[in-house]
Amino acid sequence: MKVRSGVLALAGVVLAGCGAGSGPAADDISPPGYARKPGVPRVKSEADIPELPFARYEFSGEDVERWEKARKLLQRQCMRSFGFEDFPLDPDTFVRMADAYESTLTFVSPYGTLDLDRARRWGYGFDPDLAEKQEAAFRPKGREVTGRERQVLEGPEAGEGGRSVVNGRKIPKGGCSAKAERRLEAAVADPTRMGEYVSRRTAEIDEAVAKDERVRRAFRDWSRCVEGRGFKRYASPARAFTDKAWRKGLGDGSTHRTERELGTAVADVECNRGLNVTGVWWAVTAEKQRADLRRNRSRYEAVRKDQDRVRAAVREVLGEAG
């Protein structure tokens, strides 16, 4: 089961008055005419970003949470059938926390950074206290699994001994973890299409959006705005965020939060909000997504039907099916 996360790793983002250069505040910047056309939303915060057309064909955050809850229930049921009666609902399987931590930071808007308060304090880095809370949410609540449990949980190739039979029962292919996932997707007509089709189309459309002259014009205006405040000229907000100067010599994914970084990040946000760059990007993306939906309606609807089958299976496992 896959869900789209933000395209840009814009984790959190800078001290008012820091940095070289000066210019009008975001509220004093007037969006150009093309950024005020009908169909272009006025976006100053992530709360202003409307839902994109593809959202109907993607699993929501709530869907993912419910699916994971159902998967864990089925997994524990399977483990108990092998005699592991005290197997935890949320076992510690030694997943690298760095991976979970990174996914927390990158699950954000692909349009650029819009949070001015965070930009003023943290630049293009992240709030360590908030990051710790986010990382903690990924940590398993249950005990560590034993080697013997692992081979049943993950399959005969895992754990100690590599046996295919435990307590007189044959371990299912991929272990109890894979068996639980198969149960939730048992009614799905095409799991690969369900998991990959929309994300592939999204990636292709995102590339087209980045090349669209309307977006390129918005980026040029944004770039001149940032440069006009005394900072480096970047081709796009993504280039500003990924400037290696901010993270040089650091290995934790955060930044040095130098005066120039903080100033750049503030200018980035104020120019983005003032010129309505995100609104233009959203409008072009929505237009191209709607066109793709018209051309490939049957494929998208097939994905939707398979997602609904997964939702039905989740409701059944959670005891909600009528």
N, C-alpha and C positions, 0 to 999 in steps of 0.2 A: 504494500500500500504506500503510495507516494503522495506528497503534498508539496506544492510549490512554495519555496521560500524566496526571500528577496534576492534579486540579481546582484545587487551591490552589497558588499560587506560593510554597510554603514552602521557600525555598532553604536555609536553614541558620540556625541560630538560637541566647548571651549568656554577670559576674564574681561569683562567689558572694559574698553579703553586700552586693551593690550594690543600691540602690533603697530607696525608702521602704517601710514596712510590714513585717510579719513574720507568721509563721504556721507551722503544722506542716509538716515535710518531707513529700514525697509518700508515703513509706513509713508515715507516721503518719496519713494520711487514709484513712478506711474508705469503700469504695464503698457507695453506698446499695443497698437491696435490689433495686431494678429493674436495677442494673448487675451483679448477681451471679446473675441467673436462669439456668437451663439454656439453653444455646445462645449465651450472651454470653461471648465469650472474654475472659480477663484480659490486657489489653494494656498493657505498660509500655515497649515499644520496637517499632520497625517489624518486628523479627524475630518478634514475637508475633502479627502480623496474619495470619490464615489467608488462603488464596486464595479469592477470591470466585467464585461460580458462573459468572459471565460469562467468567472467565479462559480457559475451554475454547474460547471463540468469539472470542478475540483473538489476534493475532500476539504471540508473546513477544519479549523483547529479543534472544534468540538467533536467532529467526526473522528479525528485521529485519537483524541483522548478516549472516546467511547470504544473504538476498535481495540485500543491497547488494553483497556480494562477487560474486555471480553476475551482477548487473547490470553491474558494472564490467568483468567479463571479457567479456561480450557487447558492451559498448560499445567496448572496445578492439579486439575482433575486427572490428567494423564499421569503425572508423576505419582499421585497417590495410588493409582491403579497398579503401579509397580512396587508398592509397599513403602513409599516415602511419605508417610502420613503427615509429617511436620514440615513438608516442603513449603517455603514461604510464597506468598502471593507476588511479592516483588523481590526476587532473589538477587544477590550480588554475584554477577557472573564475570566480574573483573573487566568490564568494559572500560577502556581508557577514558578517564574523565576529560582529557584534553579534547577528545572528539565531541563529547556532549557539550563542553564549554564553548567550543567554536560554533556549534550549531545554534546555541543560544544567542550569540552575538550577531550572527548573520541573518537571523530571521526577521528582517525589517524591510521597509519600503525600497523598491528599486529606483525611485525617482530622485534621490538625493536626500541630504539631511535638512530637516526643517525645524529642529528643536533648538531655538536660539539659546535658551538657558544652559542646556548641556554643552552647546558649542562654546559658550563663554567660559565654561569651567574646565571642560575635558578635551577641547580641541577635537582631533579625529581619533582620540583614544576612548577609553571607557571608564565609568565610575567603578572602582574596585569593590565597593560595598555592594552595589547593585549586581555586579558580575558574580560575586560570591553567592548572593541569594539565588540568582538564576542557575548557577552551577549546582547549588544544593538541591534544586528542584529535580535535577537529573539523577541524583544519587539514589541508588536502591535503598529501600527502607528495610528490607529483610536481610537475613544473615548470608554469609558466603556459601556457595554450593560446594559440596564435597566432590572429589574426583569421581566417585562412584555415581553420584547424582548427575554429574556433567555428561557422562557418556549416554545416559538415558535422556537428558534434556536436549543434547545437541546431536546425538547419533553415536553409533558404535565407534567411530574414529576418534571420538573425544574421550577424555577421562582416562582411567587406569585400566589397562588390559585390553581395551578395544573389543570387548565381548559384544556379541549381537543379541544375546539372551541374558536377561537379568531377572532373578526371582521367578524363573520358569516362563517368562514372557519375552517374545521377540520385540526388540526395540524398533519402533516405526522409522521409516526413512527420514533422516534429518532430525530424529529425536522428537520429543514431546513438543518442542518449540515449533518445529516445522509442521507437525500434525495439527497444532492449534490454528496455524495460519491457513492450512489447507481447508480446515473445517469452515472457516469464515469466508473462504472464496469458493466453496464447493459448487455453488450455483452460478458462478460467473462464467459467461460464455467465452470471454477472451481476456485472461488476466494481464497479458502483455499489453494489449491495446488499452485496457483500463488504466494500467500503471504508467504508460509511457506516451500515449498518443497526444494528450493535451500538453504535456511538458515539452514534447518535441515541437509541436506547432507554436507554443509560446516562445521557445528559443528562436525559431525562425522569424516570427513576427517581431520580436525584440530587436533582432538584427536589422530588419527592414525599418523599424521605427528610428533606430539610431542613425540611419542613412537618410531619412526623410528630411527634405529641405526645411520644413517648418520647425522641426526639432533642432536641426543644425543652426538655423537662424537664432533660435532661443538660446542655444549654447554660446553662439558668438556674442550675443548681447550680454549674457551672463559673464562671459570671459572678460569682456571689456569693462564691465562693472567692477569685477574683482580687481582687475589690473588698475583701474582708476583709483582704487583705494590704496595703492602702493604695493600690491602683492604680485606674485608671479602670475603670468598668464597661462591658464590651463585650457585644454580643449573642451573639457566637460567637468561636471561635479565629480564624476568617477575618477578622473585623473587627479583631481585635487586630493581626494580621499586616499588614493593609493600612492601618493608621493613618497618615495622611499626615505626621504629626509626625515619624515616624522618618526619612523620606526628603526632607523639605522642603529645597529648594535643591540637592539632589544629582541628578546625571544618570546615574550609573553603575549604578543599581539596588541599591546597598548602602544602609547607614543610618549615622546619626551615632553610634550606640552610646552614647547618653547614659545617665546613671545610671538615669533613669526607664525608658528602653527596656529596658535590661538587666534591671532588676528586674521589669518587666512580663513579659518573655519567660520568666524563671525561674518566676514565679508561674504563668504560662500552662502550662508544661510540668508543673510539680509538681501543679497542680490537675487537669490532663488525665489524668495517670497515676494519681493518687490516687483520683479519682472514676470512673476507667475510662470516660471519655467516648468514647474511640476504640472500645472494646469494644462500647458501646451502638450507636454509629453503624454499626459493621461489621455487627452482628447485624440491625439494621433493613434495611440495604442488602441483605444476603444474603437475607433473607426476601422482599423485594420482587423481587429478581432471580430467585429460584426461582419465584415466582408468575408472572412474565413469561415465563419459559422454558416453564412448563406451558401457558400460553395460546398461545404462538407457537412451539412446538417445531419445526414444519416449516420455518419461516423461519430459525431459528437453525441447524438442521441443514444447510440449503442453504448458509448462510454457511460453515459448517465444511467442507463438501465442497469448496467453491471454494478455501478456504484450503489444504486438502490437495492440491488440484491445483497450486497455486502451489508448495507444498513439494516436490512431485514434480518440477516443472520446475527448481527450484533444485538438487535432487539430481542431475538429469541434467546440468545445466550444470557443476556442480562435479565431475562424473565419478564420482558415487556411486551412480547408478542401477544396479540389478542386472539 
